[in-house]
């Protein structure tokens, strides 16, 4: 772990330290979950900020590692600063609304809340498009020093991240992540994915985490590029099925 962190600092100091700040934020939320009983939609208000901080940590450290292979220093620098600005703004909004006992997303209960939600959506849309550009750089460049299977794992991981990040637009359009019932109610532990109705967050989550899963598989387990592509196709089809399942109002796991 020490060697990984040292190499990560060397590859992208900005995103390393920003990710570290998000780790601290996640730990603070864990403490608040034990000391503050404020609830939003029936669960502790600090669960969502905890998940957002943790997700930001994983994303920024992952993309920082991959961009270390690119020779486009200016593009990497611009993207790194954009990631910091966008995620700092989004997580600040999530924390602020949690402290008020209110929803951060799909909240149009006042003009101020609607403005925050709209700005978050605009910021993450622009950022996702820029992430697509980073993925494009991986597709148009060769990396002879890297295993071919690993390169394809990174390429497809970023591609799937972008595709399923935009699934968030479906949730924004209906101002809810649950299909067949209002948001809230019984759900799976921690994630709170609905156990009774369709939940669009499942495909959103699994699809975006292709960013970590496919590169890890291709680096440590699958050394054949063709097999990596086949696995990626299966991954995409499975995640697409989860999306369609949710859209039909069916839960991922019912209990």
C-alpha positions as CSV (number, residue, x, y, z in Angstrom):
1,X,0.0,0.0,0.0
2,X,2.9,2.4,0.8
3,X,4.4,1.8,-2.6
4,X,1.0,2.4,-4.3
5,X,0.5,5.7,-2.5
6,X,4.0,6.9,-3.2
7,X,3.5,6.1,-6.9
8,X,0.1,7.8,-6.9
9,X,1.6,11.0,-5.5
10,X,4.3,10.9,-8.2
11,X,1.6,10.4,-10.9
12,X,-0.8,13.1,-9.8
13,X,-0.2,15.0,-6.6
14,X,-3.3,17.2,-7.0
15,X,-5.8,14.3,-7.1
16,X,-3.9,12.3,-4.5
17,X,-4.3,15.1,-1.9
18,X,-7.9,15.8,-3.0
19,X,-8.7,12.2,-2.7
20,X,-7.1,12.2,0.8
21,X,-9.4,15.1,1.8
22,X,-12.4,13.0,0.7
23,X,-11.2,10.1,2.9
24,X,-11.1,12.5,5.9
25,X,-14.6,13.7,4.9
26,X,-15.9,10.1,4.8
27,X,-14.4,9.4,8.3
28,X,-16.1,12.5,9.7
29,X,-19.4,11.4,8.2
30,X,-19.0,8.0,9.9
31,X,-18.7,9.9,13.2
32,X,-21.7,12.0,12.5
33,X,-23.7,8.9,11.6
34,X,-23.2,7.9,15.3
35,X,-23.8,11.3,16.9
36,X,-26.5,12.9,14.8
37,X,-29.9,11.3,14.4
38,X,-31.1,13.5,11.6
39,X,-32.8,11.5,8.9
40,X,-33.6,12.0,5.2
41,X,-36.1,9.5,3.6
42,X,-36.0,7.3,6.7
43,X,-32.2,6.8,6.9
44,X,-29.4,8.7,8.6
45,X,-28.7,12.0,6.8
46,X,-24.9,11.4,6.8
47,X,-25.0,8.1,5.0
48,X,-25.3,9.8,1.6
49,X,-22.4,12.3,2.2
50,X,-20.3,9.3,3.4
51,X,-21.0,7.4,0.2
52,X,-20.2,10.5,-2.0
53,X,-16.9,11.2,-0.2
54,X,-15.9,7.5,-0.5
55,X,-17.0,7.4,-4.2
56,X,-15.0,10.6,-4.9
57,X,-11.9,9.1,-3.2
58,X,-12.1,5.9,-5.3
59,X,-12.8,7.8,-8.5
60,X,-10.1,10.4,-8.2
61,X,-7.4,8.0,-7.2
62,X,-8.3,5.6,-10.0
63,X,-8.4,8.2,-12.8
64,X,-5.2,9.7,-11.4
65,X,-3.5,6.4,-11.7
66,X,-4.6,5.8,-15.3
67,X,-3.8,9.3,-16.4
68,X,-0.2,8.7,-15.3
69,X,0.2,6.7,-18.5
70,X,-0.9,9.6,-20.7
71,X,1.7,12.0,-22.3
72,X,-0.9,14.9,-22.5
73,X,0.3,16.9,-19.5
74,X,-1.9,20.0,-20.2
75,X,-5.1,17.9,-20.7
76,X,-4.4,15.9,-17.5
77,X,-3.8,19.1,-15.5
78,X,-7.0,20.8,-16.7
79,X,-9.0,17.7,-16.1
80,X,-7.5,17.3,-12.6
81,X,-8.5,20.8,-11.6
82,X,-11.9,20.3,-13.1
83,X,-12.4,17.2,-11.0
84,X,-11.4,19.0,-7.9
85,X,-13.8,22.0,-8.5
86,X,-16.8,19.8,-9.6
87,X,-16.5,17.2,-6.8
88,X,-15.7,19.8,-4.1
89,X,-18.9,21.7,-5.2
90,X,-21.1,18.6,-5.4
91,X,-19.9,17.2,-2.1
92,X,-20.3,20.6,-0.4
93,X,-23.9,20.7,-1.6
94,X,-24.6,17.1,-0.4
95,X,-23.1,17.9,3.1
96,X,-25.0,21.2,3.3
97,X,-28.3,19.6,2.5
98,X,-27.6,16.7,4.9
99,X,-26.9,19.2,7.7
100,X,-30.4,20.8,7.0
101,X,-32.1,17.4,6.9
102,X,-33.0,17.8,3.3
103,X,-32.4,16.0,0.0
104,X,-29.5,17.1,-2.1
105,X,-30.7,15.6,-5.4
106,X,-34.1,15.9,-6.9
107,X,-34.9,18.7,-4.4
108,X,-36.9,21.5,-6.0
109,X,-38.9,22.4,-2.9
110,X,-37.6,26.0,-3.1
111,X,-35.9,28.1,-5.7
112,X,-32.6,27.9,-3.8
113,X,-32.8,24.1,-3.6
114,X,-33.7,23.8,-7.3
115,X,-30.8,26.1,-8.2
116,X,-28.4,23.9,-6.3
117,X,-29.7,20.7,-7.9
118,X,-29.5,22.3,-11.4
119,X,-25.9,23.5,-10.8
120,X,-24.9,20.1,-9.6
121,X,-26.4,18.5,-12.7
122,X,-24.7,21.0,-15.0
123,X,-21.3,20.6,-13.4
124,X,-21.3,16.8,-13.4
125,X,-22.5,16.8,-17.1
126,X,-19.6,18.9,-18.2
127,X,-17.2,16.8,-16.1
128,X,-18.5,13.6,-17.6
129,X,-18.0,14.9,-21.1
130,X,-14.4,15.8,-20.2
131,X,-14.0,12.3,-18.8
132,X,-15.1,11.0,-22.2
133,X,-12.3,13.0,-23.7
134,X,-9.8,11.4,-21.4
135,X,-11.1,8.0,-22.5
136,X,-10.8,9.2,-26.1
137,X,-7.1,9.9,-25.5
138,X,-6.6,6.3,-24.3
139,X,-8.3,5.0,-27.5
140,X,-6.2,7.1,-29.9
141,X,-2.8,6.5,-28.2
142,X,-0.7,3.4,-28.1
143,X,0.9,2.2,-24.9
144,X,3.6,-0.3,-25.9
145,X,5.0,-0.5,-22.3
146,X,1.7,-1.8,-21.0
147,X,-0.1,-5.2,-21.4
148,X,-2.6,-4.9,-24.2
149,X,-5.3,-6.5,-22.1
150,X,-4.8,-3.9,-19.4
151,X,-5.0,-1.0,-21.9
152,X,-8.3,-2.3,-23.1
153,X,-9.5,-2.7,-19.5
154,X,-8.8,1.0,-19.0
155,X,-10.3,2.1,-22.2
156,X,-13.6,0.2,-21.7
157,X,-13.7,1.0,-18.0
158,X,-13.7,4.7,-18.8
159,X,-16.2,4.3,-21.6
160,X,-18.7,2.4,-19.4
161,X,-18.2,5.0,-16.7
162,X,-19.2,7.7,-19.0
163,X,-22.2,5.8,-20.4
164,X,-23.7,4.9,-17.0
165,X,-22.8,8.2,-15.5
166,X,-25.2,9.7,-18.0
167,X,-27.9,7.4,-16.7
168,X,-28.1,9.9,-13.9
169,X,-30.0,12.1,-16.4
170,X,-32.8,9.5,-16.4
171,X,-33.1,9.9,-12.6
172,X,-32.9,13.7,-12.8
173,X,-35.7,13.7,-15.5
174,X,-38.1,11.9,-13.2
175,X,-36.8,13.6,-10.0
176,X,-36.4,10.2,-8.4
177,X,-34.2,7.0,-8.4
178,X,-37.1,4.7,-7.6
179,X,-39.4,3.3,-10.2
180,X,-42.9,2.3,-9.1
181,X,-42.9,4.1,-5.8
182,X,-41.7,7.4,-4.2
183,X,-38.1,7.3,-3.1
184,X,-37.6,5.9,0.4
185,X,-38.9,2.7,2.0
186,X,-37.1,-0.5,2.8
187,X,-33.8,-1.2,1.0
188,X,-30.5,-3.1,1.1
189,X,-28.1,-2.3,3.9
190,X,-26.0,0.8,3.5
191,X,-26.8,1.3,-0.2
192,X,-30.5,1.4,0.6
193,X,-31.3,0.2,-2.9
194,X,-35.0,-0.5,-3.0
195,X,-36.0,-4.1,-2.1
196,X,-39.5,-3.6,-3.3
197,X,-39.4,-1.5,-6.5
198,X,-37.0,-0.7,-9.3
199,X,-34.0,1.4,-8.4
200,X,-32.0,3.1,-11.1
201,X,-29.0,3.6,-8.7
202,X,-28.0,0.0,-9.1
203,X,-27.1,0.1,-12.8
204,X,-25.6,3.6,-12.3
205,X,-23.3,2.3,-9.5
206,X,-22.2,-1.0,-11.2
207,X,-21.8,0.6,-14.6
208,X,-19.6,3.4,-13.3
209,X,-17.4,1.1,-11.2
210,X,-16.4,-0.6,-14.4
211,X,-13.7,2.1,-14.1
212,X,-12.1,0.0,-11.4
213,X,-13.3,-3.5,-12.1
214,X,-12.3,-4.0,-15.7
215,X,-8.7,-2.6,-15.3
216,X,-8.2,-4.7,-12.2
217,X,-9.4,-7.8,-13.9
218,X,-7.3,-7.2,-16.9
219,X,-4.1,-6.4,-14.9
220,X,-4.2,-9.2,-12.3
221,X,-6.4,-12.0,-13.8
222,X,-7.2,-11.8,-17.5
223,X,-4.1,-11.4,-19.7
224,X,-5.8,-11.9,-23.0
225,X,-7.2,-8.7,-24.7
226,X,-9.9,-10.6,-26.6
227,X,-11.2,-12.2,-23.4
228,X,-11.2,-8.8,-21.7
229,X,-13.3,-7.4,-24.5
230,X,-15.7,-10.3,-24.3
231,X,-16.0,-10.0,-20.5
232,X,-16.6,-6.2,-21.0
233,X,-19.4,-6.9,-23.4
234,X,-21.0,-9.3,-20.9
235,X,-20.5,-6.7,-18.2
236,X,-22.2,-4.0,-20.3
237,X,-25.1,-6.3,-21.2
238,X,-25.6,-7.3,-17.5
239,X,-25.6,-3.7,-16.4
240,X,-28.0,-2.7,-19.2
241,X,-30.3,-5.5,-18.0
242,X,-30.2,-4.1,-14.5
243,X,-31.2,-0.7,-15.9
244,X,-34.1,-2.2,-17.8
245,X,-35.1,-4.2,-14.8
246,X,-35.3,-1.0,-12.7
247,X,-37.2,0.8,-15.4
248,X,-39.8,-1.9,-15.3
249,X,-40.2,-1.4,-11.6
250,X,-38.6,-4.7,-10.5
251,X,-36.2,-4.7,-7.5
252,X,-32.7,-6.1,-7.9
253,X,-33.3,-8.3,-4.8
254,X,-36.7,-8.5,-3.2
255,X,-37.2,-9.3,0.4
